[in-house]
Amino acid sequence: MQSIAVYNLKGGVGKTTTIVNLAYLASQNKHNTLLWDWDPQAASTWYFRDNMSTGKKTKSLKLFSQGLPIGGLELRTPYPRLSLIPADLSLRKIEGALELHKNPRKLLDSLIAPLSENARFLFHDCPPSLSPSVEYLVSKADIVLVPIIPSPMSVRAIAQVVDFFSRQKYQPKRIVGFFNQVDMRRSVHKQTVANAKAMPIQMLKTCIPYDSAAEKMSEKQAPLAAYATKGRAVRAYENLWKELKRELNMVAK
């Protein structure tokens, strides 16, 4: 199993649309895929939950506070080979729950380890913070994928993250970014994309354009490629997934 943590310290950069689309494309490539939503806002969960028939209402925090087996929370989405570990507001207390354990990293390891039996890819939807649980996720992932809007504030946030992790005991194995919600009519976007080599992390070649079709994801509560087979945003996400797979193959060697 290979894991991808989708993360950015800055909110509003398209993290949820990124992870929902990539997890969907991975499953459509006939890989068993699991999306684990760690964000108390539960945006990724919202994209799928209304389309799932389930009576489960178990709070996500019970995984950490009461030792609930991971299978007690995992849900099947409407899409073949794509499952979800949902989030809810109870996760706002996750740091307190982890502090009650002698070895929180060992606990998290024990939760993730069994998932490799059935999942080829595990996507972590990380909250926009630098909490201990996020530190753990990004340090354990094979790749940390960072959506970046091409603007000075987004670039500054990434520089802060790189500086923070450079001073930690447990550091990410590999961090790669890509430009998201790109509007090349805007001079700041055009200039930032042109200067991609100056970014503090490696940038993938694929840029996801600002596109009205992608905006409908929240309306339809579905991955983009599930309802739109054509269009520049669909092609861009497909190219991003192909590029990310190449990066994962390099990590595996």
C-alpha positions as CSV (number, residue, x, y, z in Angstrom):
1,M,0.0,0.0,0.0
2,Q,1.2,3.5,-0.8
3,S,-0.1,6.6,1.0
4,I,-0.6,10.1,-0.1
5,A,-1.3,13.0,2.3
6,V,-3.0,15.9,0.7
7,Y,-2.1,18.9,2.8
8,N,-1.7,22.6,2.9
9,L,-1.3,24.9,5.9
10,K,-3.5,27.5,4.1
11,G,-7.2,26.8,3.7
12,G,-9.3,27.4,0.6
13,V,-6.7,26.0,-1.8
14,G,-8.9,23.2,-3.2
15,K,-7.6,20.4,-1.0
16,T,-10.9,18.6,-0.8
17,T,-11.6,18.7,-4.6
18,T,-8.1,17.4,-5.2
19,I,-8.3,14.4,-2.9
20,V,-11.9,13.5,-3.9
21,N,-10.9,13.5,-7.6
22,L,-7.6,11.7,-7.2
23,A,-9.1,9.0,-5.0
24,Y,-11.9,8.5,-7.5
25,L,-9.4,8.2,-10.4
26,A,-7.3,5.7,-8.5
27,S,-10.4,3.6,-8.0
28,Q,-11.4,3.9,-11.6
29,N,-7.9,2.5,-12.5
30,K,-9.1,-0.6,-10.7
31,H,-7.1,0.0,-7.6
32,N,-8.7,-0.6,-4.2
33,T,-8.6,2.9,-2.7
34,L,-9.3,4.3,0.7
35,L,-9.9,8.0,1.5
36,W,-9.4,8.8,5.2
37,D,-10.9,12.2,6.2
38,W,-9.0,13.7,9.2
39,D,-10.4,17.1,8.9
40,P,-13.2,18.0,11.5
41,Q,-14.9,20.1,8.8
42,A,-15.5,16.7,7.0
43,A,-15.6,18.2,3.5
44,S,-14.4,15.0,1.8
45,T,-16.9,13.0,3.8
46,W,-19.7,15.4,2.7
47,Y,-19.0,14.7,-1.0
48,F,-19.8,11.1,-0.5
49,R,-22.0,10.6,2.6
50,D,-25.3,11.8,1.2
51,N,-24.9,9.2,-1.6
52,M,-24.3,6.3,0.8
53,S,-27.0,4.3,2.4
54,T,-25.8,3.6,5.9
55,G,-27.1,3.7,9.4
56,K,-23.6,4.2,10.9
57,K,-23.4,7.3,13.1
58,T,-20.3,6.4,15.1
59,K,-18.2,9.4,16.0
60,S,-14.8,9.4,14.3
61,L,-13.0,10.2,17.6
62,K,-13.9,6.8,19.0
63,L,-11.0,5.4,16.9
64,F,-8.6,7.1,19.2
65,S,-10.5,7.6,22.4
66,Q,-12.2,4.2,22.8
67,G,-10.2,1.9,20.6
68,L,-12.9,1.3,18.0
69,P,-11.7,-1.1,15.3
70,I,-11.0,0.8,12.0
71,G,-13.5,-1.5,10.2
72,G,-16.2,-0.1,12.5
73,L,-16.0,3.2,10.7
74,E,-15.0,2.4,7.1
75,L,-17.8,3.0,4.6
76,R,-18.2,2.0,1.0
77,T,-18.9,4.9,-1.4
78,P,-21.2,4.6,-4.5
79,Y,-18.1,4.0,-6.6
80,P,-16.5,0.5,-7.0
81,R,-13.2,0.0,-5.1
82,L,-13.4,3.4,-3.3
83,S,-14.0,3.4,0.5
84,L,-14.1,6.2,3.0
85,I,-13.2,6.6,6.7
86,P,-15.4,9.6,7.5
87,A,-14.8,12.6,9.6
88,D,-17.0,14.7,11.8
89,L,-16.7,17.5,14.4
90,S,-15.6,15.1,17.1
91,L,-12.1,15.1,15.5
92,R,-11.6,18.7,16.8
93,K,-10.6,16.8,20.1
94,I,-8.2,14.4,18.5
95,E,-5.1,15.9,20.0
96,G,-6.5,15.6,23.5
97,A,-7.5,11.9,22.8
98,L,-4.0,11.1,21.5
99,E,-2.3,12.7,24.5
100,L,-4.0,10.1,26.7
101,H,-1.9,7.4,25.1
102,K,1.6,6.6,26.1
103,N,2.7,6.3,22.5
104,P,0.4,8.1,20.1
105,R,2.5,7.3,17.0
106,K,2.3,3.6,17.9
107,L,-1.5,3.9,18.2
108,L,-1.8,5.6,14.8
109,D,0.6,3.0,13.3
110,S,-1.7,0.2,14.6
111,L,-4.7,1.9,13.0
112,I,-3.1,2.3,9.6
113,A,-1.3,-1.1,9.3
114,P,-4.4,-3.3,8.7
115,L,-5.5,-1.1,5.9
116,S,-2.8,-2.4,3.6
117,E,-4.5,-5.8,3.4
118,N,-7.2,-4.4,1.1
119,A,-6.1,-1.0,-0.1
120,R,-3.6,-0.3,-2.9
121,F,-3.7,3.5,-2.2
122,L,-4.5,5.4,0.9
123,F,-5.3,9.1,0.7
124,H,-5.2,11.2,3.9
125,D,-7.2,14.4,3.8
126,C,-5.2,16.4,6.3
127,P,-6.7,19.5,8.2
128,P,-4.9,22.8,7.6
129,S,-2.9,22.8,10.8
130,L,0.5,21.9,12.2
131,S,-0.8,19.7,15.0
132,P,1.0,16.5,16.2
133,S,-1.5,14.3,14.3
134,V,-0.8,16.1,11.1
135,E,3.0,15.9,11.7
136,Y,2.5,12.2,12.1
137,L,0.5,11.8,8.8
138,V,2.9,13.8,6.7
139,S,5.9,12.0,8.1
140,K,4.4,8.6,7.4
141,A,3.0,9.2,3.9
142,D,5.0,8.1,0.9
143,I,4.2,11.5,-0.7
144,V,2.8,14.7,0.7
145,L,0.8,16.4,-2.1
146,V,0.3,20.2,-1.7
147,P,-2.3,22.1,-3.8
148,I,-1.1,25.7,-4.2
149,I,-3.0,28.6,-5.6
150,P,-0.4,30.7,-7.5
151,S,-0.4,33.7,-5.2
152,P,2.1,35.3,-2.8
153,M,0.1,34.2,0.3
154,S,0.0,30.5,-0.8
155,V,3.7,30.5,-1.6
156,R,4.4,32.0,1.8
157,A,2.4,29.3,3.5
158,I,4.4,26.6,1.8
159,A,7.7,28.2,2.8
160,Q,6.5,28.2,6.4
161,V,5.6,24.5,6.2
162,V,9.0,23.6,4.7
163,D,10.8,25.6,7.4
164,F,8.7,24.0,10.2
165,F,9.3,20.4,9.1
166,S,13.0,21.0,8.5
167,R,13.3,21.4,12.3
168,Q,11.3,18.4,13.3
169,K,12.5,14.9,14.3
170,Y,10.1,13.2,11.9
171,Q,10.1,14.7,8.5
172,P,8.1,14.1,5.3
173,K,9.8,11.6,2.9
174,R,8.8,13.6,-0.1
175,I,6.8,16.8,-0.7
176,V,5.5,17.8,-4.1
177,G,3.2,20.5,-5.1
178,F,1.0,21.6,-8.0
179,F,-0.7,24.8,-8.9
180,N,-4.5,24.7,-8.4
181,Q,-7.4,26.9,-9.5
182,V,-5.1,28.6,-12.0
183,D,-6.4,31.5,-14.1
184,M,-3.8,32.4,-16.6
185,R,-5.7,35.7,-17.4
186,R,-4.4,36.9,-14.0
187,S,-0.9,38.3,-14.2
188,V,0.1,37.1,-10.7
189,H,-1.0,33.5,-11.6
190,K,0.9,33.6,-14.9
191,Q,4.0,35.0,-13.2
192,T,4.0,32.5,-10.3
193,V,3.5,29.5,-12.6
194,A,6.3,30.7,-14.9
195,N,8.6,30.8,-11.8
196,A,7.7,27.4,-10.6
197,K,11.4,26.5,-10.2
198,A,11.7,29.1,-7.5
199,M,9.1,27.4,-5.3
200,P,10.4,26.0,-2.0
201,I,9.2,22.5,-3.0
202,Q,9.2,20.4,-6.2
203,M,6.3,21.3,-8.4
204,L,4.5,18.9,-10.7
205,K,4.0,20.0,-14.3
206,T,0.3,19.6,-14.2
207,C,-1.8,22.7,-13.4
208,I,-5.5,22.4,-12.5
209,P,-7.3,25.3,-14.1
210,Y,-10.1,27.4,-12.5
211,D,-13.1,25.8,-14.2
212,S,-16.8,26.1,-13.8
213,A,-17.3,22.4,-14.3
214,A,-15.2,21.6,-11.2
215,E,-17.3,24.1,-9.2
216,K,-20.3,21.9,-9.8
217,M,-18.7,19.2,-7.6
218,S,-20.2,20.7,-4.5
219,E,-23.6,20.9,-6.2
220,K,-23.6,17.3,-7.3
221,Q,-21.6,16.0,-4.4
222,A,-19.6,13.8,-6.7
223,P,-16.1,13.6,-8.2
224,L,-15.7,15.6,-11.4
225,A,-15.0,12.7,-13.7
226,A,-18.1,10.9,-12.4
227,Y,-20.4,13.4,-14.2
228,A,-18.1,15.1,-16.7
229,T,-16.2,13.0,-19.2
230,K,-14.8,15.9,-21.2
231,G,-13.3,19.3,-20.4
232,R,-10.0,20.8,-19.5
233,A,-10.4,20.3,-15.7
234,V,-11.2,16.6,-16.2
235,R,-8.1,16.2,-18.4
236,A,-6.0,18.1,-15.9
237,Y,-7.0,15.9,-13.0
238,E,-6.3,12.8,-15.1
239,N,-2.9,14.1,-16.0
240,L,-2.2,15.0,-12.3
241,W,-3.0,11.4,-11.3
242,K,-0.7,10.0,-13.9
243,E,2.1,12.3,-12.8
244,L,1.5,11.4,-9.2
245,K,1.6,7.7,-10.0
246,R,5.0,8.2,-11.6
247,E,6.2,10.0,-8.5
248,L,4.9,7.1,-6.3
249,N,6.7,4.6,-8.6
250,M,10.0,6.5,-8.0
251,V,9.5,6.4,-4.3
252,A,8.9,2.7,-4.4
253,K,12.2,1.9,-6.2
